Amino acid sequence: MASRESAIEIGLQWLAAGGHLSVSVDENEVTLSAEKAEVNQYLQKELYTALKGVLNEMAAYRKYFSSADLKVLIQ
């Protein structure tokens, strides 16, 4: 997906907090389940803010990298 791992992790937690699915993380293994998790609007709002921040940071990096002078990037 060419996304940061943290963006995917927060996105999955956000979906779970919205009651769309269940997520279980055990070390490096992530398990998704169609079983609906309990809706937690407060957690979902906090996770949305975090996700939005990570996605904005990724977008800014990509914008900079796509328009930066190649000579500056290679130094």
MOPAC internal coordinates of N, CA, C and O (Angstrom, degrees):
PM7 1SCF
backbone

  N    0.0000 0     0.00 0     0.00 0    0    0    0
  C    1.4478 1     0.00 0     0.00 0    1    0    0
  C    1.5211 1   111.57 1     0.00 0    2    1    0
  O    1.2310 1   120.15 1   175.06 1    3    2    1
  N    1.3194 1   117.31 1    -4.94 1    3    2    1
  C    1.4586 1   122.03 1  -178.83 1    5    3    2
  C    1.5282 1   110.96 1    54.66 1    6    5    3
  O    1.2310 1   120.82 1  -141.90 1    7    6    5
  N    1.3106 1   116.04 1    38.10 1    7    6    5
  C    1.4589 1   121.88 1   178.27 1    9    7    6
  C    1.5161 1   109.60 1  -121.16 1   10    9    7
  O    1.2310 1   121.54 1   -22.75 1   11   10    9
  N    1.3074 1   114.65 1   157.25 1   11   10    9
  C    1.4598 1   118.47 1   175.78 1   13   11   10
  C    1.5258 1   109.75 1   -67.45 1   14   13   11
  O    1.2310 1   121.50 1   -34.06 1   15   14   13
  N    1.3025 1   114.73 1   145.94 1   15   14   13
  C    1.4573 1   120.41 1   179.41 1   17   15   14
  C    1.5272 1   110.90 1   -57.50 1   18   17   15
  O    1.2310 1   120.86 1   142.40 1   19   18   17
  N    1.3212 1   115.96 1   -37.60 1   19   18   17
  C    1.4679 1   119.24 1  -179.17 1   21   19   18
  C    1.5276 1   111.37 1   -64.76 1   22   21   19
  O    1.2310 1   120.04 1   145.52 1   23   22   21
  N    1.3381 1   117.53 1   -34.48 1   23   22   21
  C    1.4687 1   120.44 1   178.92 1   25   23   22
  C    1.5255 1   110.33 1   -65.27 1   26   25   23
  O    1.2310 1   120.73 1   138.47 1   27   26   25
  N    1.3196 1   116.21 1   -41.53 1   27   26   25
  C    1.4644 1   120.05 1   179.64 1   29   27   26
  C    1.5263 1   110.41 1   -67.66 1   30   29   27
  O    1.2310 1   120.88 1   136.19 1   31   30   29
  N    1.3219 1   115.93 1   -43.81 1   31   30   29
  C    1.4668 1   120.16 1  -179.75 1   33   31   30
  C    1.5266 1   111.43 1   -62.13 1   34   33   31
  O    1.2310 1   120.36 1   132.96 1   35   34   33
  N    1.3270 1   116.92 1   -47.04 1   35   34   33
  C    1.4694 1   120.70 1   179.85 1   37   35   34
  C    1.5255 1   109.97 1   -65.45 1   38   37   35
  O    1.2310 1   120.41 1   140.84 1   39   38   37
  N    1.3329 1   116.81 1   -39.16 1   39   38   37
  C    1.4631 1   120.47 1   178.59 1   41   39   38
  C    1.5219 1   112.21 1   -61.32 1   42   41   39
  O    1.2310 1   120.50 1   137.81 1   43   42   41
  N    1.3280 1   116.65 1   -42.19 1   43   42   41
  C    1.4626 1   120.22 1   177.72 1   45   43   42
  C    1.5253 1   111.18 1   -66.42 1   46   45   43
  O    1.2310 1   120.33 1   139.27 1   47   46   45
  N    1.3220 1   116.97 1   -40.73 1   47   46   45
  C    1.4701 1   120.48 1   177.42 1   49   47   46
  C    1.5274 1   110.32 1   -63.76 1   50   49   47
  O    1.2310 1   120.43 1   142.38 1   51   50   49
  N    1.3303 1   116.78 1   -37.62 1   51   50   49
  C    1.4702 1   121.98 1   178.28 1   53   51   50
  C    1.5290 1   110.24 1   -63.38 1   54   53   51
  O    1.2310 1   120.73 1   135.76 1   55   54   53
  N    1.3435 1   116.21 1   -44.24 1   55   54   53
  C    1.4645 1   119.63 1   177.76 1   57   55   54
  C    1.5307 1   111.07 1   -62.58 1   58   57   55
  O    1.2310 1   120.58 1   138.82 1   59   58   57
  N    1.3271 1   116.50 1   -41.18 1   59   58   57
  C    1.4660 1   120.42 1   178.64 1   61   59   58
  C    1.5200 1   110.91 1   -64.65 1   62   61   59
  O    1.2310 1   119.91 1   138.01 1   63   62   61
  N    1.3295 1   117.77 1   -41.99 1   63   62   61
  C    1.4669 1   120.95 1   179.44 1   65   63   62
  C    1.5259 1   111.15 1   -64.43 1   66   65   63
  O    1.2310 1   120.43 1   154.59 1   67   66   65
  N    1.3247 1   116.79 1   -25.41 1   67   66   65
  C    1.4604 1   121.14 1   176.81 1   69   67   66
  C    1.5183 1   113.24 1   -84.40 1   70   69   67
  O    1.2310 1   120.54 1   178.39 1   71   70   69
  N    1.3353 1   116.58 1    -1.61 1   71   70   69
  C    1.4520 1   120.92 1   177.60 1   73   71   70
  C    1.5189 1   114.12 1    82.01 1   74   73   71
  O    1.2310 1   119.70 1  -163.85 1   75   74   73
  N    1.3374 1   118.18 1    16.15 1   75   74   73
  C    1.4609 1   121.43 1  -176.84 1   77   75   74
  C    1.5251 1   113.25 1   -83.75 1   78   77   75
  O    1.2310 1   120.34 1   152.05 1   79   78   77
  N    1.3296 1   116.95 1   -27.95 1   79   78   77
  C    1.4581 1   122.00 1  -178.77 1   81   79   78
  C    1.5161 1   109.21 1  -163.63 1   82   81   79
  O    1.2310 1   121.00 1    -4.60 1   83   82   81
  N    1.3175 1   115.70 1   175.40 1   83   82   81
  C    1.4630 1   120.38 1   175.08 1   85   83   82
  C    1.5191 1   108.35 1  -114.66 1   86   85   83
  O    1.2310 1   120.60 1   -38.32 1   87   86   85
  N    1.3152 1   116.47 1   141.68 1   87   86   85
  C    1.4606 1   122.89 1  -179.21 1   89   87   86
  C    1.5191 1   108.40 1  -125.92 1   90   89   87
  O    1.2310 1   121.26 1   -46.34 1   91   90   89
  N    1.3217 1   115.19 1   133.66 1   91   90   89
  C    1.4503 1   121.13 1   175.91 1   93   91   90
  C    1.5212 1   107.70 1  -128.94 1   94   93   91
  O    1.2310 1   120.39 1   -51.79 1   95   94   93
  N    1.3436 1   116.86 1   128.21 1   95   94   93
  C    1.4598 1   121.67 1   179.72 1   97   95   94
  C    1.5160 1   108.54 1  -118.38 1   98   97   95
  O    1.2310 1   121.05 1   -56.08 1   99   98   97
  N    1.3406 1   115.59 1   123.92 1   99   98   97
  C    1.4613 1   121.88 1   178.33 1  101   99   98
  C    1.5214 1   107.05 1  -130.07 1  102  101   99
  O    1.2310 1   120.88 1   -77.58 1  103  102  101
  N    1.3391 1   115.91 1   102.42 1  103  102  101
  C    1.4638 1   123.16 1  -175.16 1  105  103  102
  C    1.5289 1   108.87 1    56.28 1  106  105  103
  O    1.2310 1   119.13 1    67.73 1  107  106  105
  N    1.3296 1   119.27 1  -112.27 1  107  106  105
  C    1.4681 1   121.86 1  -177.62 1  109  107  106
  C    1.5157 1   113.20 1  -100.24 1  110  109  107
  O    1.2310 1   119.95 1  -170.27 1  111  110  109
  N    1.3158 1   117.69 1     9.73 1  111  110  109
  C    1.4594 1   121.41 1  -176.62 1  113  111  110
  C    1.5254 1   110.06 1  -111.12 1  114  113  111
  O    1.2310 1   121.21 1   -54.15 1  115  114  113
  N    1.3234 1   115.30 1   125.85 1  115  114  113
  C    1.4604 1   121.64 1   178.79 1  117  115  114
  C    1.5156 1   107.79 1  -111.66 1  118  117  115
  O    1.2310 1   120.88 1   -49.73 1  119  118  117
  N    1.3383 1   115.92 1   130.27 1  119  118  117
  C    1.4541 1   121.43 1   178.25 1  121  119  118
  C    1.5170 1   108.88 1  -118.55 1  122  121  119
  O    1.2310 1   121.00 1   -54.47 1  123  122  121
  N    1.3247 1   115.69 1   125.53 1  123  122  121
  C    1.4603 1   121.77 1   176.67 1  125  123  122
  C    1.5160 1   108.54 1  -104.82 1  126  125  123
  O    1.2310 1   121.09 1   -35.56 1  127  126  125
  N    1.3137 1   115.52 1   144.44 1  127  126  125
  C    1.4557 1   120.88 1  -179.75 1  129  127  126
  C    1.5222 1   108.89 1  -135.89 1  130  129  127
  O    1.2310 1   121.07 1   -37.89 1  131  130  129
  N    1.3126 1   115.55 1   142.11 1  131  130  129
  C    1.4655 1   120.50 1   177.01 1  133  131  130
  C    1.5238 1   111.73 1   -71.45 1  134  133  131
  O    1.2310 1   120.80 1   169.05 1  135  134  133
  N    1.3354 1   116.07 1   -10.95 1  135  134  133
  C    1.4601 1   120.58 1   177.40 1  137  135  134
  C    1.5321 1   108.38 1   -60.22 1  138  137  135
  O    1.2310 1   120.70 1   -50.95 1  139  138  137
  N    1.2914 1   116.26 1   129.05 1  139  138  137
  C    1.4672 1   121.02 1  -176.60 1  141  139  138
  C    1.5264 1   110.94 1   -75.13 1  142  141  139
  O    1.2310 1   121.22 1   -49.30 1  143  142  141
  N    1.3014 1   115.26 1   130.70 1  143  142  141
  C    1.4596 1   120.67 1   175.40 1  145  143  142
  C    1.5257 1   108.84 1   -84.29 1  146  145  143
  O    1.2310 1   120.66 1   -17.23 1  147  146  145
  N    1.3046 1   116.35 1   162.77 1  147  146  145
  C    1.4615 1   121.09 1   177.28 1  149  147  146
  C    1.5284 1   109.05 1   -69.59 1  150  149  147
  O    1.2310 1   120.60 1   -43.81 1  151  150  149
  N    1.3255 1   116.46 1   136.19 1  151  150  149
  C    1.4607 1   121.22 1  -179.97 1  153  151  150
  C    1.5243 1   109.65 1   -71.92 1  154  153  151
  O    1.2310 1   121.35 1   -49.19 1  155  154  153
  N    1.3221 1   115.02 1   130.81 1  155  154  153
  C    1.4604 1   121.89 1   176.47 1  157  155  154
  C    1.5258 1   107.24 1  -129.75 1  158  157  155
  O    1.2310 1   120.67 1   -88.07 1  159  158  157
  N    1.3293 1   116.32 1    91.93 1  159  158  157
  C    1.4622 1   121.55 1  -174.49 1  161  159  158
  C    1.5286 1   112.61 1   -61.52 1  162  161  159
  O    1.2310 1   120.19 1   144.01 1  163  162  161
  N    1.3143 1   117.25 1   -35.99 1  163  162  161
  C    1.4654 1   120.26 1  -178.56 1  165  163  162
  C    1.5278 1   111.06 1   -67.90 1  166  165  163
  O    1.2310 1   120.77 1   135.51 1  167  166  165
  N    1.3335 1   116.13 1   -44.49 1  167  166  165
  C    1.4600 1   120.25 1   177.75 1  169  167  166
  C    1.5218 1   110.07 1   -66.37 1  170  169  167
  O    1.2310 1   120.57 1   140.19 1  171  170  169
  N    1.3154 1   116.51 1   -39.81 1  171  170  169
  C    1.4630 1   120.21 1   179.75 1  173  171  170
  C    1.5302 1   110.49 1   -61.13 1  174  173  171
  O    1.2310 1   120.24 1   139.37 1  175  174  173
  N    1.3152 1   117.14 1   -40.63 1  175  174  173
  C    1.4651 1   120.67 1   179.19 1  177  175  174
  C    1.5366 1   110.76 1   -64.90 1  178  177  175
  O    1.2310 1   120.29 1   136.64 1  179  178  177
  N    1.3284 1   117.06 1   -43.36 1  179  178  177
  C    1.4682 1   121.02 1   178.48 1  181  179  178
  C    1.5277 1   111.04 1   -63.95 1  182  181  179
  O    1.2310 1   120.68 1   137.62 1  183  182  181
  N    1.3282 1   116.31 1   -42.38 1  183  182  181
  C    1.4590 1   120.22 1   179.78 1  185  183  182
  C    1.5253 1   111.18 1   -67.60 1  186  185  183
  O    1.2310 1   120.04 1   144.94 1  187  186  185
  N    1.3293 1   117.52 1   -35.06 1  187  186  185
  C    1.4603 1   120.85 1   176.82 1  189  187  186
  C    1.5268 1   110.24 1   -61.87 1  190  189  187
  O    1.2310 1   120.71 1   137.02 1  191  190  189
  N    1.3172 1   116.24 1   -42.98 1  191  190  189
  C    1.4649 1   120.27 1   178.77 1  193  191  190
  C    1.5260 1   110.63 1   -62.33 1  194  193  191
  O    1.2310 1   120.50 1   136.77 1  195  194  193
  N    1.3289 1   116.65 1   -43.23 1  195  194  193
  C    1.4676 1   120.91 1   178.80 1  197  195  194
  C    1.5198 1   110.85 1   -65.68 1  198  197  195
  O    1.2310 1   120.32 1   135.77 1  199  198  197
  N    1.3221 1   117.00 1   -44.23 1  199  198  197
  C    1.4637 1   121.15 1  -179.86 1  201  199  198
  C    1.5223 1   110.88 1   -63.18 1  202  201  199
  O    1.2310 1   120.72 1   136.34 1  203  202  201
  N    1.3017 1   116.22 1   -43.66 1  203  202  201
  C    1.4640 1   120.54 1   179.05 1  205  203  202
  C    1.5304 1   110.54 1   -59.85 1  206  205  203
  O    1.2310 1   120.20 1   139.52 1  207  206  205
  N    1.3319 1   117.22 1   -40.48 1  207  206  205
  C    1.4553 1   121.24 1   178.18 1  209  207  206
  C    1.5157 1   112.55 1   -63.47 1  210  209  207
  O    1.2310 1   120.41 1   135.35 1  211  210  209
  N    1.3366 1   116.82 1   -44.65 1  211  210  209
  C    1.4712 1   121.13 1   179.55 1  213  211  210
  C    1.5272 1   110.22 1   -64.86 1  214  213  211
  O    1.2310 1   120.13 1   136.55 1  215  214  213
  N    1.3284 1   117.35 1   -43.45 1  215  214  213
  C    1.4601 1   120.73 1  -179.89 1  217  215  214
  C    1.5266 1   111.52 1   -66.29 1  218  217  215
  O    1.2310 1   119.97 1   141.56 1  219  218  217
  N    1.3183 1   117.66 1   -38.44 1  219  218  217
  C    1.4698 1   121.01 1   176.85 1  221  219  218
  C    1.5249 1   110.91 1   -64.46 1  222  221  219
  O    1.2310 1   120.55 1   139.51 1  223  222  221
  N    1.3349 1   116.55 1   -40.49 1  223  222  221
  C    1.4607 1   120.82 1   177.90 1  225  223  222
  C    1.5316 1   110.70 1   -63.03 1  226  225  223
  O    1.2310 1   120.46 1   136.39 1  227  226  225
  N    1.3330 1   116.73 1   -43.61 1  227  226  225
  C    1.4618 1   120.61 1   178.32 1  229  227  226
  C    1.5235 1   111.01 1   -62.73 1  230  229  227
  O    1.2310 1   120.54 1   137.89 1  231  230  229
  N    1.3201 1   116.57 1   -42.11 1  231  230  229
  C    1.4596 1   120.65 1  -179.84 1  233  231  230
  C    1.5336 1   111.03 1   -64.33 1  234  233  231
  O    1.2310 1   120.34 1   139.05 1  235  234  233
  N    1.3305 1   116.95 1   -40.95 1  235  234  233
  C    1.4643 1   120.52 1   178.91 1  237  235  234
  C    1.5221 1   110.86 1   -65.03 1  238  237  235
  O    1.2310 1   120.33 1   138.52 1  239  238  237
  N    1.3301 1   116.98 1   -41.48 1  239  238  237
  C    1.4665 1   121.12 1   178.35 1  241  239  238
  C    1.5246 1   110.20 1   -62.18 1  242  241  239
  O    1.2310 1   120.26 1   132.94 1  243  242  241
  N    1.3198 1   117.11 1   -47.06 1  243  242  241
  C    1.4633 1   120.80 1  -179.09 1  245  243  242
  C    1.5224 1   111.30 1   -64.16 1  246  245  243
  O    1.2310 1   120.55 1   140.47 1  247  246  245
  N    1.3170 1   116.55 1   -39.53 1  247  246  245
  C    1.4640 1   119.69 1   178.56 1  249  247  246
  C    1.5216 1   109.92 1   -63.72 1  250  249  247
  O    1.2310 1   120.24 1   133.49 1  251  250  249
  N    1.3186 1   117.14 1   -46.51 1  251  250  249
  C    1.4640 1   120.93 1   179.06 1  253  251  250
  C    1.5231 1   110.40 1   -61.59 1  254  253  251
  O    1.2310 1   120.35 1   131.80 1  255  254  253
  N    1.3259 1   116.93 1   -48.20 1  255  254  253
  C    1.4570 1   121.38 1  -176.00 1  257  255  254
  C    1.5225 1   111.23 1   -63.18 1  258  257  255
  O    1.2310 1   119.86 1   144.88 1  259  258  257
  N    1.3282 1   117.88 1   -35.12 1  259  258  257
  C    1.4675 1   120.85 1  -178.59 1  261  259  258
  C    1.5217 1   112.89 1   -75.90 1  262  261  259
  O    1.2310 1   120.36 1   159.42 1  263  262  261
  N    1.3402 1   116.93 1   -20.58 1  263  262  261
  C    1.4639 1   118.66 1  -177.18 1  265  263  262
  C    1.5398 1   113.11 1  -114.37 1  266  265  263
  O    1.2310 1   119.57 1   175.91 1  267  266  265
  N    1.3341 1   118.43 1    -4.09 1  267  266  265
  C    1.4632 1   121.52 1  -177.66 1  269  267  266
  C    1.5290 1   110.26 1   -71.85 1  270  269  267
  O    1.2310 1   121.30 1   -29.21 1  271  270  269
  N    1.3082 1   115.11 1   150.79 1  271  270  269
  C    1.4567 1   122.09 1   176.08 1  273  271  270
  C    1.5262 1   109.16 1   -65.38 1  274  273  271
  O    1.2310 1   120.55 1   -52.86 1  275  274  273
  N    1.3218 1   116.55 1   127.14 1  275  274  273
  C    1.4517 1   121.61 1  -177.96 1  277  275  274
  C    1.5187 1   111.91 1   -56.73 1  278  277  275
  O    1.2310 1   120.13 1   143.24 1  279  278  277
  N    1.3203 1   117.35 1   -36.76 1  279  278  277
  C    1.4673 1   120.62 1   179.67 1  281  279  278
  C    1.5261 1   111.68 1   -62.79 1  282  281  279
  O    1.2310 1   120.28 1   144.69 1  283  282  281
  N    1.3012 1   117.06 1   -35.31 1  283  282  281
  C    1.4715 1   121.88 1   178.97 1  285  283  282
  C    1.5380 1   109.97 1   -70.74 1  286  285  283
  O    1.2310 1   120.34 1   140.91 1  287  286  285
  N    1.3219 1   116.96 1   -39.09 1  287  286  285
  C    1.4607 1   120.91 1  -178.03 1  289  287  286
  C    1.5263 1   112.38 1   -69.75 1  290  289  287
  O    1.2310 1   119.96 1   147.71 1  291  290  289
  N    1.3245 1   117.68 1   -32.29 1  291  290  289
  C    1.4543 1   121.67 1  -175.30 1  293  291  290
  C    1.5219 1   112.29 1   -82.75 1  294  293  291
  O    1.2310 1   118.92 1   157.63 1  295  294  293
  N    1.3063 1   119.67 1   -22.37 1  295  294  293
  C    1.4702 1   122.55 1  -176.39 1  297  295  294
  C    1.4577 1   113.21 1   -50.02 1  298  297  295
  O    1.2310 1   120.10 1   180.00 1  299  298  297

